[in-house]
Amino acid sequence: MFEDRRKRICMFCKDQDSTISYLSPKFLRRYISDRGKIIPRRYTGVCAKHQRKVSRAIKIAREMSLLPYVGRAPR
């Protein structure tokens, strides 16, 4: 029944050269919704280990004012 689905591979596990850093807010915006929430790993396809690193980097970037805490408010 579920045999047709392919297992997602974490892009960080696949590409060992990519690093997760709070100093790259443009890269981290991919993991934040338009409302400013961190997107869960079931949507991004990142493994649990790297999702923890991504969320920690987002939180540090928010503290340093590199990323916003909230997205743009709808008008």
Protein Blocks (a to p, Z undefined) as FASTA:
>chain_A
ZZmpccdddfklmmmmbccdfklmmlmmmmpcfkopacdfklnopafklmmmmmmmmmmm
mmnopacfbdcddZZ
